[in-house]
Amino acid sequence: MFLIPSLRRVALSALLVVFAVAALLPAATGEIAIRFAFYAATALFIASLDRAPACGKSAA
């Protein structure tokens, strides 16, 4: 879904929901699942790369 530009935001939202649910399930038993926060941050970072200006291109 990340390959189709029009679906990237939907795919990112769905992925973040999956990570949130996956983090909450172990939390119910007392475990802290930090890895899902890392996964979510990585997904947000990758999504932000699409909006960042390319190297060598001027903003003007």
C-alpha positions in Angstrom: 0.0 0.0 0.0 2.9 2.3 0.5 3.8 2.0 -3.2 0.6 3.8 -4.2 0.9 7.5 -3.2 -2.8 8.1 -2.8 -3.0 5.2 -0.2 0.1 6.1 1.9 -1.8 8.1 4.5 -4.4 5.4 4.9 -1.8 2.7 5.1 0.2 4.6 7.6 -2.9 5.1 9.8 -3.8 1.4 9.6 -0.2 0.5 10.5 -0.2 2.8 13.5 -3.5 1.3 14.7 -2.0 -2.2 14.4 1.0 -1.1 16.4 -1.2 0.5 19.1 -3.3 -2.6 19.5 -0.1 -4.8 19.5 1.3 -2.6 22.2 -1.9 -2.7 24.3 -2.2 -6.5 24.4 1.1 -7.2 26.3 0.3 -4.1 28.5 -2.8 -5.9 29.8 -0.5 -8.5 31.3 1.9 -5.9 32.7 4.6 -6.1 30.0 5.8 -2.9 28.5 6.3 -3.3 24.7 8.6 -0.5 23.8 9.4 -2.1 20.5 6.0 -1.1 19.1 6.8 2.6 19.8 10.0 2.2 17.9 8.2 0.5 15.0 5.6 3.4 14.9 8.3 6.0 15.0 10.1 4.3 12.1 6.9 4.2 10.1 6.3 7.9 10.8 9.9 8.7 9.8 9.6 6.8 6.5 6.3 8.6 5.8 7.9 11.9 6.5 10.7 11.2 4.0 8.2 11.5 1.2 7.4 15.1 2.2 11.0 16.2 2.7 12.7 18.1 -0.2 15.2 16.1 -2.1 18.9 16.9 -1.7 20.3 19.3 -4.2 16.9 20.9 -5.0 16.3 24.4 -3.9 13.2 25.4 -2.0 12.7 28.5 -4.2 
